[in-house]
Amino acid sequence: MTLAVQRRYLALVVATALLSMGCPTNLAAIQRSDLSPSAKLSAQLYDAESAWRDAKVLAVQTIRGLRQAGVEIPAEAITHIRMVRDAGNLALELAALALANRDTGPTGQFIASLGAVRTAILDLGNATGGLD
Amino acid sequence: MGIAIAIQLSITLAMALAEQYQRYQESQAKVLVMLRENRGPTEQEFAELRGQSAALDLELDKLLDESAPG
């Protein structure tokens, strides 16, 4: 494997992995708390959105560092990063809608959002090798 | 050349991970404060968080646009 290929591979692996690192950090503490069920859901959503924001910070810093190091980020990796970011954003928006509509049941907006998340995940699966 | 890139990448990743750990602690502390106060997040707290997240989306897009080969 040439150095150029190694660098491209490294950039692909690092950059596409970064946005996958946002995971809720306080789930157990929230579940153990004395909050009402509704407040627990709200805290869990906030926790997930915080972790996702932190993952974006890490992605921005690392991509900036890769560029400073002169590492080329392949066009494929750039596309995948955007797809992962968009799918994550859509999923959190869907969760927020579900929380907002928990007393009324699914609205048309919720169902449209659900469809958008499904499409985003399928597109991502197809772009990265399939979700069979 | 290869070693210099590897060293710079290692430093970059180490710094990014250190900052990520600090953010993790801050995020954890913020949620734990809410739990101690026996409350969920307010609309204002959600709005601030979503504003930060949207700003990062713009920054990420700008960086990716600038990183596009060719």
N, CA and C atoms of all chains as a GROMACS GRO file, in nm:
protein
  606
    1MET      N    1   0.086  -0.119   0.000
    1MET     CA    2   0.000   0.000   0.000
    1MET      C    3   0.090   0.125   0.000
    2THR      N    4   0.068   0.212  -0.094
    2THR     CA    5   0.153   0.331  -0.102
    2THR      C    6   0.115   0.429   0.009
    3LEU      N    7   0.205   0.524   0.033
    3LEU     CA    8   0.178   0.625   0.136
    3LEU      C    9   0.052   0.704   0.102
    4ALA      N   10   0.037   0.737  -0.025
    4ALA     CA   11  -0.081   0.815  -0.065
    4ALA      C   12  -0.210   0.738  -0.036
    5VAL      N   13  -0.207   0.607  -0.063
    5VAL     CA   14  -0.326   0.526  -0.037
    5VAL      C   15  -0.348   0.514   0.113
    6GLN      N   16  -0.237   0.497   0.188
    6GLN     CA   17  -0.250   0.488   0.334
    6GLN      C   18  -0.314   0.615   0.390
    7ARG      N   19  -0.271   0.730   0.340
    7ARG     CA   20  -0.324   0.857   0.389
    7ARG      C   21  -0.471   0.871   0.357
    8ARG      N   22  -0.507   0.833   0.235
    8ARG     CA   23  -0.648   0.842   0.197
    8ARG      C   24  -0.732   0.747   0.282
    9TYR      N   25  -0.679   0.627   0.304
    9TYR     CA   26  -0.751   0.529   0.384
    9TYR      C   27  -0.769   0.578   0.527
   10LEU      N   28  -0.660   0.632   0.583
   10LEU     CA   29  -0.664   0.683   0.720
   10LEU      C   30  -0.768   0.795   0.731
   11ALA      N   31  -0.764   0.886   0.634
   11ALA     CA   32  -0.859   0.997   0.637
   11ALA      C   33  -1.002   0.946   0.630
   12LEU      N   34  -1.024   0.847   0.546
   12LEU     CA   35  -1.159   0.791   0.532
   12LEU      C   36  -1.205   0.728   0.663
   13VAL      N   37  -1.118   0.646   0.721
   13VAL     CA   38  -1.155   0.574   0.844
   13VAL      C   39  -1.179   0.672   0.959
   14VAL      N   40  -1.084   0.763   0.978
   14VAL     CA   41  -1.094   0.855   1.091
   14VAL      C   42  -1.216   0.946   1.076
   15ALA      N   43  -1.227   1.007   0.959
   15ALA     CA   44  -1.331   1.108   0.944
   15ALA      C   45  -1.471   1.049   0.950
   16THR      N   46  -1.491   0.932   0.888
   16THR     CA   47  -1.626   0.876   0.890
   16THR      C   48  -1.661   0.816   1.027
   17ALA      N   49  -1.558   0.778   1.102
   17ALA     CA   50  -1.586   0.722   1.236
   17ALA      C   51  -1.624   0.831   1.336
   18LEU      N   52  -1.572   0.952   1.314
   18LEU     CA   53  -1.588   1.055   1.416
   18LEU      C   54  -1.734   1.087   1.447
   19LEU      N   55  -1.813   1.098   1.342
   19LEU     CA   56  -1.951   1.138   1.364
   19LEU      C   57  -2.035   1.026   1.426
   20SER      N   58  -1.977   0.908   1.434
   20SER     CA   59  -2.050   0.797   1.494
   20SER      C   60  -2.026   0.791   1.645
   21MET      N   61  -1.945   0.884   1.697
   21MET     CA   62  -1.905   0.873   1.837
   21MET      C   63  -2.002   0.941   1.934
   22GLY      N   64  -2.105   1.006   1.880
   22GLY     CA   65  -2.196   1.073   1.971
   22GLY      C   66  -2.291   0.974   2.034
   23CYS      N   67  -2.269   0.943   2.160
   23CYS     CA   68  -2.359   0.851   2.228
   23CYS      C   69  -2.398   0.913   2.362
   24PRO      N   70  -2.525   0.896   2.400
   24PRO     CA   71  -2.571   0.956   2.526
   24PRO      C   72  -2.484   0.912   2.643
   25THR      N   73  -2.456   1.006   2.732
   25THR     CA   74  -2.358   0.980   2.836
   25THR      C   75  -2.420   0.959   2.974
   26ASN      N   76  -2.542   1.003   2.992
   26ASN     CA   77  -2.600   1.003   3.127
   26ASN      C   78  -2.728   0.920   3.137
   27LEU      N   79  -2.743   0.828   3.047
   27LEU     CA   80  -2.869   0.754   3.040
   27LEU      C   81  -2.902   0.684   3.172
   28ALA      N   82  -2.802   0.617   3.229
   28ALA     CA   83  -2.827   0.541   3.352
   28ALA      C   84  -2.866   0.634   3.466
   29ALA      N   85  -2.795   0.748   3.476
   29ALA     CA   86  -2.827   0.843   3.585
   29ALA      C   87  -2.967   0.900   3.568
   30ILE      N   88  -3.005   0.927   3.445
   30ILE     CA   89  -3.140   0.982   3.420
   30ILE      C   90  -3.245   0.878   3.457
   31GLN      N   91  -3.220   0.754   3.419
   31GLN     CA   92  -3.319   0.649   3.449
   31GLN      C   93  -3.332   0.624   3.598
   32ARG      N   94  -3.221   0.644   3.671
   32ARG     CA   95  -3.225   0.622   3.818
   32ARG      C   96  -3.287   0.740   3.891
   33SER      N   97  -3.302   0.853   3.823
   33SER     CA   98  -3.343   0.976   3.891
   33SER      C   99  -3.491   0.970   3.932
   34ASP      N  100  -3.532   1.074   4.009
   34ASP     CA  101  -3.671   1.081   4.054
   34ASP      C  102  -3.757   1.167   3.962
   35LEU      N  103  -3.703   1.199   3.844
   35LEU     CA  104  -3.781   1.281   3.752
   35LEU      C  105  -3.909   1.209   3.709
   36SER      N  106  -4.007   1.288   3.667
   36SER     CA  107  -4.128   1.228   3.612
   36SER      C  108  -4.093   1.157   3.481
   37PRO      N  109  -4.175   1.062   3.439
   37PRO     CA  110  -4.145   0.993   3.312
   37PRO      C  111  -4.127   1.091   3.196
   38SER      N  112  -4.208   1.195   3.193
   38SER     CA  113  -4.198   1.294   3.085
   38SER      C  114  -4.067   1.371   3.091
   39ALA      N  115  -4.029   1.412   3.213
   39ALA     CA  116  -3.903   1.486   3.229
   39ALA      C  117  -3.783   1.396   3.198
   40LYS      N  118  -3.795   1.266   3.230
   40LYS     CA  119  -3.686   1.173   3.198
   40LYS      C  120  -3.666   1.165   3.046
   41LEU      N  121  -3.776   1.159   2.972
   41LEU     CA  122  -3.765   1.155   2.826
   41LEU      C  123  -3.698   1.281   2.773
   42SER      N  124  -3.740   1.394   2.830
   42SER     CA  125  -3.683   1.520   2.786
   42SER      C  126  -3.533   1.526   2.818
   43ALA      N  127  -3.494   1.479   2.936
   43ALA     CA  128  -3.352   1.478   2.975
   43ALA      C  129  -3.272   1.384   2.886
   44GLN      N  130  -3.332   1.273   2.849
   44GLN     CA  131  -3.262   1.178   2.760
   44GLN      C  132  -3.239   1.240   2.623
   45LEU      N  133  -3.340   1.312   2.574
   45LEU     CA  134  -3.323   1.377   2.444
   45LEU      C  135  -3.213   1.483   2.452
   46TYR      N  136  -3.215   1.560   2.559
   46TYR     CA  137  -3.112   1.663   2.577
   46TYR      C  138  -2.973   1.599   2.584
   47ASP      N  139  -2.965   1.489   2.653
   47ASP     CA  140  -2.838   1.417   2.667
   47ASP      C  141  -2.789   1.368   2.530
   48ALA      N  142  -2.880   1.313   2.452
   48ALA     CA  143  -2.842   1.263   2.319
   48ALA      C  144  -2.800   1.379   2.228
   49GLU      N  145  -2.873   1.491   2.235
   49GLU     CA  146  -2.837   1.605   2.150
   49GLU      C  147  -2.702   1.664   2.193
   50SER      N  148  -2.674   1.662   2.323
   50SER     CA  149  -2.544   1.711   2.373
   50SER      C  150  -2.431   1.624   2.317
   51ALA      N  151  -2.451   1.493   2.322
   51ALA     CA  152  -2.347   1.401   2.274
   51ALA      C  153  -2.325   1.419   2.124
   52TRP      N  154  -2.432   1.443   2.051
   52TRP     CA  155  -2.422   1.462   1.907
   52TRP      C  156  -2.348   1.592   1.875
   53ARG      N  157  -2.380   1.697   1.952
   53ARG     CA  158  -2.306   1.823   1.935
   53ARG      C  159  -2.157   1.800   1.961
   54ASP      N  160  -2.125   1.727   2.068
   54ASP     CA  161  -1.984   1.702   2.100
   54ASP      C  162  -1.914   1.622   1.991
   55ALA      N  163  -1.987   1.529   1.930
   55ALA     CA  164  -1.928   1.452   1.819
   55ALA      C  165  -1.897   1.542   1.701
   56LYS      N  166  -1.984   1.642   1.678
   56LYS     CA  167  -1.958   1.736   1.568
   56LYS      C  168  -1.835   1.820   1.597
   57VAL      N  169  -1.819   1.860   1.723
   57VAL     CA  170  -1.699   1.937   1.760
   57VAL      C  171  -1.574   1.854   1.730
   58LEU      N  172  -1.579   1.728   1.768
   58LEU     CA  173  -1.463   1.640   1.743
   58LEU      C  174  -1.437   1.626   1.594
   59ALA      N  175  -1.545   1.612   1.518
   59ALA     CA  176  -1.529   1.597   1.373
   59ALA      C  177  -1.466   1.722   1.312
   60VAL      N  178  -1.514   1.839   1.354
   60VAL     CA  179  -1.460   1.965   1.301
   60VAL      C  180  -1.311   1.977   1.334
   61GLN      N  181  -1.277   1.949   1.460
   61GLN     CA  182  -1.137   1.961   1.501
   61GLN      C  183  -1.047   1.864   1.424
   62THR      N  184  -1.095   1.744   1.408
   62THR     CA  185  -1.011   1.643   1.344
   62THR      C  186  -0.996   1.669   1.194
   63ILE      N  187  -1.104   1.709   1.130
   63ILE     CA  188  -1.092   1.740   0.987
   63ILE      C  189  -0.998   1.858   0.968
   64ARG      N  190  -1.010   1.956   1.057
   64ARG     CA  191  -0.917   2.071   1.049
   64ARG      C  192  -0.772   2.022   1.067
   65GLY      N  193  -0.751   1.931   1.163
   65GLY     CA  194  -0.617   1.878   1.186
   65GLY      C  195  -0.565   1.798   1.068
   66LEU      N  196  -0.653   1.720   1.006
   66LEU     CA  197  -0.612   1.642   0.889
   66LEU      C  198  -0.568   1.735   0.776
   67ARG      N  199  -0.645   1.842   0.760
   67ARG     CA  200  -0.610   1.937   0.652
   67ARG      C  201  -0.476   2.004   0.682
   68GLN      N  202  -0.457   2.041   0.810
   68GLN     CA  203  -0.329   2.105   0.846
   68GLN      C  204  -0.212   2.010   0.824
   69ALA      N  205  -0.239   1.879   0.842
   69ALA     CA  206  -0.132   1.780   0.822
   69ALA      C  207  -0.113   1.748   0.674
   70GLY      N  208  -0.196   1.809   0.591
   70GLY     CA  209  -0.181   1.787   0.447
   70GLY      C  210  -0.245   1.658   0.399
   71VAL      N  211  -0.334   1.601   0.482
   71VAL     CA  212  -0.398   1.476   0.442
   71VAL      C  213  -0.521   1.509   0.358
   72GLU      N  214  -0.526   1.448   0.243
   72GLU     CA  215  -0.640   1.471   0.154
   72GLU      C  216  -0.759   1.389   0.202
   73ILE      N  217  -0.873   1.452   0.211
   73ILE     CA  218  -0.994   1.378   0.250
   73ILE      C  219  -1.066   1.338   0.122
   74PRO      N  220  -1.081   1.208   0.098
   74PRO     CA  221  -1.142   1.164  -0.028
   74PRO      C  222  -1.286   1.215  -0.041
   75ALA      N  223  -1.327   1.238  -0.165
   75ALA     CA  224  -1.463   1.287  -0.191
   75ALA      C  225  -1.566   1.191  -0.132
   76GLU      N  226  -1.536   1.061  -0.137
   76GLU     CA  227  -1.628   0.962  -0.082
   76GLU      C  228  -1.647   0.982   0.068
   77ALA      N  229  -1.536   1.011   0.138
   77ALA     CA  230  -1.545   1.032   0.282
   77ALA      C  231  -1.626   1.158   0.312
   78ILE      N  232  -1.606   1.261   0.233
   78ILE     CA  233  -1.681   1.386   0.255
   78ILE      C  234  -1.831   1.360   0.240
   79THR      N  235  -1.866   1.284   0.137
   79THR     CA  236  -2.008   1.250   0.117
   79THR      C  237  -2.062   1.170   0.235
   80HIS      N  238  -1.983   1.072   0.281
   80HIS     CA  239  -2.030   0.988   0.391
   80HIS      C  240  -2.045   1.068   0.521
   81ILE      N  241  -1.950   1.158   0.546
   81ILE     CA  242  -1.961   1.240   0.668
   81ILE      C  243  -2.090   1.320   0.666
   82ARG      N  244  -2.118   1.381   0.550
   82ARG     CA  245  -2.242   1.461   0.540
   82ARG      C  246  -2.366   1.371   0.560
   83MET      N  247  -2.362   1.251   0.503
   83MET     CA  248  -2.478   1.162   0.514
   83MET      C  249  -2.500   1.118   0.659
   84VAL      N  250  -2.389   1.085   0.727
   84VAL     CA  251  -2.400   1.043   0.868
   84VAL      C  252  -2.453   1.160   0.952
   85ARG      N  253  -2.397   1.279   0.928
   85ARG     CA  254  -2.441   1.398   1.002
   85ARG      C  255  -2.590   1.422   0.979
   86ASP      N  256  -2.633   1.419   0.853
   86ASP     CA  257  -2.773   1.448   0.822
   86ASP      C  258  -2.865   1.343   0.882
   87ALA      N  259  -2.824   1.216   0.875
   87ALA     CA  260  -2.909   1.110   0.931
   87ALA      C  261  -2.922   1.128   1.082
   88GLY      N  262  -2.811   1.163   1.149
   88GLY     CA  263  -2.815   1.186   1.294
   88GLY      C  264  -2.904   1.304   1.330
   89ASN      N  265  -2.890   1.412   1.253
   89ASN     CA  266  -2.974   1.530   1.279
   89ASN      C  267  -3.122   1.495   1.263
   90LEU      N  268  -3.152   1.423   1.154
   90LEU     CA  269  -3.293   1.387   1.128
   90LEU      C  270  -3.347   1.297   1.239
   91ALA      N  271  -3.264   1.202   1.285
   91ALA     CA  272  -3.310   1.110   1.390
   91ALA      C  273  -3.341   1.186   1.520
   92LEU      N  274  -3.257   1.286   1.552
   92LEU     CA  275  -3.282   1.363   1.673
   92LEU      C  276  -3.405   1.453   1.657
   93GLU      N  277  -3.423   1.506   1.537
   93GLU     CA  278  -3.545   1.586   1.512
   93GLU      C  279  -3.669   1.499   1.527
   94LEU      N  280  -3.659   1.375   1.478
   94LEU     CA  281  -3.771   1.281   1.490
   94LEU      C  282  -3.801   1.253   1.638
   95ALA      N  283  -3.694   1.234   1.715
   95ALA     CA  284  -3.713   1.208   1.859
   95ALA      C  285  -3.778   1.328   1.927
   96ALA      N  286  -3.737   1.449   1.887
   96ALA     CA  287  -3.795   1.571   1.946
   96ALA      C  288  -3.943   1.581   1.910
   97LEU      N  289  -3.976   1.547   1.786
   97LEU     CA  290  -4.116   1.550   1.743
   97LEU      C  291  -4.198   1.447   1.820
   98ALA      N  292  -4.140   1.329   1.838
   98ALA     CA  293  -4.210   1.223   1.912
   98ALA      C  294  -4.239   1.269   2.054
   99LEU      N  295  -4.140   1.337   2.112
   99LEU     CA  296  -4.157   1.385   2.250
   99LEU      C  297  -4.265   1.494   2.255
  100ALA      N  298  -4.260   1.583   2.157
  100ALA     CA  299  -4.357   1.692   2.155
  100ALA      C  300  -4.499   1.641   2.132
  101ASN      N  301  -4.511   1.531   2.058
  101ASN     CA  302  -4.644   1.479   2.022
  101ASN      C  303  -4.684   1.358   2.104
  102ARG      N  304  -4.619   1.340   2.218
  102ARG     CA  305  -4.642   1.215   2.291
  102ARG      C  306  -4.786   1.202   2.341
  103ASP      N  307  -4.855   1.317   2.359
  103ASP     CA  308  -4.992   1.308   2.408
  103ASP      C  309  -5.095   1.301   2.296
  104THR      N  310  -5.054   1.335   2.175
  104THR     CA  311  -5.151   1.343   2.065
  104THR      C  312  -5.137   1.228   1.967
  105GLY      N  313  -5.029   1.153   1.977
  105GLY     CA  314  -5.005   1.048   1.879
  105GLY      C  315  -4.933   1.106   1.759
  106PRO      N  316  -4.895   1.019   1.666
  106PRO     CA  317  -4.815   1.066   1.552
  106PRO      C  318  -4.892   1.162   1.462
  107THR      N  319  -4.830   1.273   1.429
  107THR     CA  320  -4.889   1.372   1.340
  107THR      C  321  -4.836   1.347   1.199
  108GLY      N  322  -4.892   1.422   1.103
  108GLY     CA  323  -4.842   1.412   0.966
  108GLY      C  324  -4.696   1.451   0.958
  109GLN      N  325  -4.659   1.552   1.037
  109GLN     CA  326  -4.519   1.598   1.037
  109GLN      C  327  -4.428   1.487   1.089
  110PHE      N  328  -4.476   1.417   1.193
  110PHE     CA  329  -4.395   1.309   1.250
  110PHE      C  330  -4.375   1.197   1.146
  111ILE      N  331  -4.483   1.163   1.078
  111ILE     CA  332  -4.473   1.054   0.979
  111ILE      C  333  -4.382   1.093   0.864
  112ALA      N  334  -4.389   1.220   0.823
  112ALA     CA  335  -4.300   1.269   0.717
  112ALA      C  336  -4.154   1.262   0.764
  113SER      N  337  -4.133   1.299   0.890
  113SER     CA  338  -3.998   1.298   0.946
  113SER      C  339  -3.946   1.154   0.956
  114LEU      N  340  -4.036   1.064   0.994
  114LEU     CA  341  -3.998   0.922   1.003
  114LEU      C  342  -3.953   0.871   0.866
  115GLY      N  343  -4.028   0.911   0.762
  115GLY     CA  344  -3.992   0.871   0.626
  115GLY      C  345  -3.857   0.927   0.585
  116ALA      N  346  -3.830   1.052   0.627
  116ALA     CA  347  -3.702   1.115   0.592
  116ALA      C  348  -3.586   1.043   0.659
  117VAL      N  349  -3.606   1.001   0.785
  117VAL     CA  350  -3.500   0.927   0.856
  117VAL      C  351  -3.476   0.793   0.788
  118ARG      N  352  -3.584   0.726   0.752
  118ARG     CA  353  -3.572   0.596   0.686
  118ARG      C  354  -3.495   0.611   0.555
  119THR      N  355  -3.531   0.712   0.477
  119THR     CA  356  -3.463   0.734   0.349
  119THR      C  357  -3.315   0.764   0.371
  120ALA      N  358  -3.286   0.849   0.471
  120ALA     CA  359  -3.147   0.888   0.497
  120ALA      C  360  -3.063   0.766   0.536
  121ILE      N  361  -3.121   0.679   0.619
  121ILE     CA  362  -3.046   0.562   0.664
  121ILE      C  363  -3.026   0.464   0.548
  122LEU      N  364  -3.129   0.446   0.466
  122LEU     CA  365  -3.114   0.356   0.350
  122LEU      C  366  -3.012   0.410   0.251
  123ASP      N  367  -3.017   0.543   0.228
  123ASP     CA  368  -2.918   0.604   0.137
  123ASP      C  369  -2.777   0.584   0.189
  124LEU      N  370  -2.762   0.603   0.320
  124LEU     CA  371  -2.630   0.586   0.381
  124LEU      C  372  -2.584   0.441   0.367
  125GLY      N  373  -2.677   0.348   0.392
  125GLY     CA  374  -2.643   0.206   0.378
  125GLY      C  375  -2.602   0.172   0.237
  126ASN      N  376  -2.676   0.223   0.140
  126ASN     CA  377  -2.642   0.196  -0.001
  126ASN      C  378  -2.508   0.256  -0.037
  127ALA      N  379  -2.482   0.378   0.013
  127ALA     CA  380  -2.357   0.447  -0.023
  127ALA      C  381  -2.235   0.379   0.039
  128THR      N  382  -2.255   0.314   0.153
  128THR     CA  383  -2.141   0.257   0.223
  128THR      C  384  -2.132   0.105   0.210
  129GLY      N  385  -2.216   0.046   0.126
  129GLY     CA  386  -2.199  -0.097   0.099
  129GLY      C  387  -2.320  -0.182   0.124
  130GLY      N  388  -2.433  -0.120   0.156
  130GLY     CA  389  -2.556  -0.198   0.168
  130GLY      C  390  -2.595  -0.229   0.310
  131LEU      N  391  -2.725  -0.245   0.331
  131LEU     CA  392  -2.779  -0.276   0.464
  131LEU      C  393  -2.854  -0.409   0.457
  132ASP      N  394  -2.794  -0.507   0.393
  132ASP     CA  395  -2.864  -0.635   0.378
  132ASP      C  396  -2.876  -0.706   0.512
  133MET      N  397   0.878   1.223   0.587
  133MET     CA  398   0.749   1.278   0.544
  133MET      C  399   0.634   1.200   0.611
  134GLY      N  400   0.639   1.065   0.596
  134GLY     CA  401   0.535   0.982   0.654
  134GLY      C  402   0.533   0.990   0.805
  135ILE      N  403   0.654   0.991   0.866
  135ILE     CA  404   0.663   0.999   1.012
  135ILE      C  405   0.612   1.133   1.062
  136ALA      N  406   0.649   1.240   0.991
  136ALA     CA  407   0.604   1.374   1.032
  136ALA      C  408   0.452   1.383   1.029
  137ILE      N  409   0.392   1.326   0.925
  137ILE     CA  410   0.246   1.328   0.915
  137ILE      C  411   0.185   1.247   1.028
  138ALA      N  412   0.244   1.130   1.056
  138ALA     CA  413   0.191   1.044   1.163
  138ALA      C  414   0.198   1.115   1.298
  139ILE      N  415   0.311   1.185   1.323
  139ILE     CA  416   0.325   1.256   1.451
  139ILE      C  417   0.221   1.368   1.460
  140GLN      N  418   0.207   1.445   1.351
  140GLN     CA  419   0.111   1.555   1.356
  140GLN      C  420  -0.031   1.503   1.372
  141LEU      N  421  -0.063   1.393   1.305
  141LEU     CA  422  -0.196   1.334   1.319
  141LEU      C  423  -0.220   1.286   1.462
  142SER      N  424  -0.116   1.225   1.520
  142SER     CA  425  -0.129   1.175   1.657
  142SER      C  426  -0.155   1.290   1.753
  143ILE      N  427  -0.080   1.399   1.735
  143ILE     CA  428  -0.098   1.516   1.822
  143ILE      C  429  -0.239   1.573   1.804
  144THR      N  430  -0.280   1.586   1.679
  144THR     CA  431  -0.414   1.641   1.651
  144THR      C  432  -0.522   1.556   1.715
  145LEU      N  433  -0.512   1.425   1.696
  145LEU     CA  434  -0.614   1.337   1.752
  145LEU      C  435  -0.612   1.339   1.905
  146ALA      N  436  -0.491   1.343   1.962
  146ALA     CA  437  -0.482   1.346   2.109
  146ALA      C  438  -0.546   1.473   2.164
  147MET      N  439  -0.519   1.586   2.097
  147MET     CA  440  -0.578   1.712   2.144
  147MET      C  441  -0.729   1.710   2.128
  148ALA      N  442  -0.775   1.657   2.014
  148ALA     CA  443  -0.920   1.651   1.990
  148ALA      C  444  -0.988   1.561   2.094
  149LEU      N  445  -0.925   1.448   2.124
  149LEU     CA  446  -0.984   1.356   2.222
  149LEU      C  447  -0.982   1.415   2.362
  150ALA      N  448  -0.875   1.490   2.394
  150ALA     CA  449  -0.868   1.554   2.526
  150ALA      C  450  -0.981   1.655   2.541
  151GLU      N  451  -1.003   1.733   2.433
  151GLU     CA  452  -1.111   1.832   2.440
  151GLU      C  453  -1.247   1.763   2.445
  152GLN      N  454  -1.257   1.651   2.372
  152GLN     CA  455  -1.382   1.575   2.373
  152GLN      C  456  -1.412   1.524   2.515
  153TYR      N  457  -1.307   1.479   2.584
  153TYR     CA  458  -1.326   1.429   2.720
  153TYR      C  459  -1.373   1.542   2.812
  154GLN      N  460  -1.313   1.661   2.791
  154GLN     CA  461  -1.352   1.776   2.873
  154GLN      C  462  -1.499   1.810   2.847
  155ARG      N  463  -1.539   1.807   2.720
  155ARG     CA  464  -1.678   1.836   2.685
  155ARG      C  465  -1.771   1.731   2.744
  156TYR      N  466  -1.724   1.606   2.739
  156TYR     CA  467  -1.804   1.497   2.797
  156TYR      C  468  -1.830   1.525   2.944
  157GLN      N  469  -1.723   1.568   3.014
  157GLN     CA  470  -1.739   1.597   3.156
  157GLN      C  471  -1.834   1.714   3.178
  158GLU      N  472  -1.823   1.819   3.093
  158GLU     CA  473  -1.910   1.935   3.107
  158GLU      C  474  -2.055   1.898   3.079
  159SER      N  475  -2.076   1.819   2.972
  159SER     CA  476  -2.212   1.777   2.938
  159SER      C  477  -2.270   1.693   3.051
  160GLN      N  478  -2.186   1.602   3.102
  160GLN     CA  479  -2.232   1.516   3.210
  160GLN      C  480  -2.267   1.599   3.333
  161ALA      N  481  -2.181   1.697   3.362
  161ALA     CA  482  -2.206   1.780   3.479
  161ALA      C  483  -2.336   1.857   3.463
  162LYS      N  484  -2.362   1.907   3.342
  162LYS     CA  485  -2.483   1.987   3.321
  162LYS      C  486  -2.608   1.903   3.343
  163VAL      N  487  -2.609   1.783   3.289
  163VAL     CA  488  -2.726   1.696   3.307
  163VAL      C  489  -2.737   1.654   3.453
  164LEU      N  490  -2.624   1.627   3.517
  164LEU     CA  491  -2.629   1.586   3.658
  164LEU      C  492  -2.682   1.698   3.747
  165VAL      N  493  -2.649   1.823   3.712
  165VAL     CA  494  -2.705   1.937   3.788
  165VAL      C  495  -2.856   1.940   3.773
  166MET      N  496  -2.903   1.916   3.649
  166MET     CA  497  -3.050   1.911   3.628
  166MET      C  498  -3.113   1.803   3.716
  167LEU      N  499  -3.045   1.688   3.721
  167LEU     CA  500  -3.102   1.577   3.799
  167LEU      C  501  -3.103   1.613   3.948
  168ARG      N  502  -2.996   1.679   3.993
  168ARG     CA  503  -2.990   1.720   4.135
  168ARG      C  504  -3.102   1.818   4.167
  169GLU      N  505  -3.131   1.905   4.069
  169GLU     CA  506  -3.238   2.003   4.088
  169GLU      C  507  -3.375   1.942   4.060
  170ASN      N  508  -3.372   1.813   4.030
  170ASN     CA  509  -3.495   1.737   4.005
  170ASN      C  510  -3.582   1.802   3.897
  171ARG      N  511  -3.518   1.832   3.785
  171ARG     CA  512  -3.591   1.894   3.674
  171ARG      C  513  -3.532   1.844   3.541
  172GLY      N  514  -3.611   1.858   3.438
  172GLY     CA  515  -3.562   1.830   3.303
  172GLY      C  516  -3.507   1.957   3.242
  173PRO      N  517  -3.454   1.948   3.120
  173PRO     CA  518  -3.400   2.067   3.054
  173PRO      C  519  -3.512   2.166   3.019
  174THR      N  520  -3.477   2.296   3.024
  174THR     CA  521  -3.574   2.400   2.989
  174THR      C  522  -3.572   2.423   2.838
  175GLU      N  523  -3.673   2.495   2.790
  175GLU     CA  524  -3.676   2.532   2.647
  175GLU      C  525  -3.552   2.613   2.611
  176GLN      N  526  -3.513   2.700   2.704
  176GLN     CA  527  -3.394   2.786   2.680
  176GLN      C  528  -3.268   2.700   2.663
  177GLU      N  529  -3.255   2.600   2.749
  177GLU     CA  530  -3.138   2.512   2.740
  177GLU      C  531  -3.138   2.433   2.609
  178PHE      N  532  -3.255   2.387   2.568
  178PHE     CA  533  -3.264   2.317   2.439
  178PHE      C  534  -3.228   2.413   2.325
  179ALA      N  535  -3.279   2.537   2.334
  179ALA     CA  536  -3.253   2.634   2.226
  179ALA      C  537  -3.104   2.663   2.215
  180GLU      N  538  -3.037   2.679   2.328
  180GLU     CA  539  -2.892   2.706   2.326
  180GLU      C  540  -2.816   2.588   2.264
  181LEU      N  541  -2.852   2.469   2.307
  181LEU     CA  542  -2.785   2.349   2.256
  181LEU      C  543  -2.805   2.334   2.105
  182ARG      N  544  -2.928   2.356   2.059
  182ARG     CA  545  -2.956   2.341   1.916
  182ARG      C  546  -2.890   2.452   1.834
  183GLY      N  547  -2.876   2.569   1.895
  183GLY     CA  548  -2.803   2.676   1.826
  183GLY      C  549  -2.657   2.639   1.807
  184GLN      N  550  -2.596   2.581   1.910
  184GLN     CA  551  -2.456   2.537   1.900
  184GLN      C  552  -2.442   2.428   1.794
  185SER      N  553  -2.537   2.336   1.795
  185SER     CA  554  -2.531   2.224   1.701
  185SER      C  555  -2.546   2.273   1.556
  186ALA      N  556  -2.637   2.369   1.535
  186ALA     CA  557  -2.657   2.422   1.400
  186ALA      C  558  -2.533   2.498   1.353
  187ALA      N  559  -2.470   2.571   1.445
  187ALA     CA  560  -2.348   2.645   1.408
  187ALA      C  561  -2.237   2.547   1.369
  188LEU      N  562  -2.231   2.434   1.440
  188LEU     CA  563  -2.129   2.333   1.406
  188LEU      C  564  -2.158   2.269   1.270
  189ASP      N  565  -2.286   2.254   1.238
  189ASP     CA  566  -2.321   2.200   1.104
  189ASP      C  567  -2.265   2.292   0.996
  190LEU      N  568  -2.283   2.423   1.016
  190LEU     CA  569  -2.234   2.519   0.916
  190LEU      C  570  -2.081   2.512   0.906
  191GLU      N  571  -2.017   2.503   1.023
  191GLU     CA  572  -1.870   2.498   1.025
  191GLU      C  573  -1.820   2.370   0.957
  192LEU      N  574  -1.889   2.260   0.987
  192LEU     CA  575  -1.850   2.132   0.926
  192LEU      C  576  -1.868   2.137   0.774
  193ASP      N  577  -1.981   2.193   0.730
  193ASP     CA  578  -2.005   2.203   0.584
  193ASP      C  579  -1.897   2.288   0.518
  194LYS      N  580  -1.862   2.399   0.583
  194LYS     CA  581  -1.761   2.488   0.526
  194LYS      C  582  -1.626   2.414   0.513
  195LEU      N  583  -1.590   2.343   0.620
  195LEU     CA  584  -1.464   2.266   0.618
  195LEU      C  585  -1.466   2.159   0.509
  196LEU      N  586  -1.579   2.090   0.498
  196LEU     CA  587  -1.588   1.983   0.398
  196LEU      C  588  -1.586   2.041   0.257
  197ASP      N  589  -1.651   2.156   0.238
  197ASP     CA  590  -1.646   2.221   0.106
  197ASP      C  591  -1.502   2.256   0.070
  198GLU      N  592  -1.430   2.308   0.169
  198GLU     CA  593  -1.290   2.348   0.144
  198GLU      C  594  -1.200   2.226   0.125
  199SER      N  595  -1.244   2.111   0.180
  199SER     CA  596  -1.160   1.991   0.173
  199SER      C  597  -1.184   1.910   0.045
  200ALA      N  598  -1.288   1.947  -0.029
  200ALA     CA  599  -1.322   1.869  -0.148
  200ALA      C  600  -1.204   1.863  -0.244
  201PRO      N  601  -1.164   1.743  -0.286
  201PRO     CA  602  -1.051   1.732  -0.378
  201PRO      C  603  -1.078   1.805  -0.510
  202GLY      N  604  -0.973   1.855  -0.567
  202GLY     CA  605  -0.986   1.922  -0.697
  202GLY      C  606  -1.045   2.059  -0.682
   0.00000   0.00000   0.00000
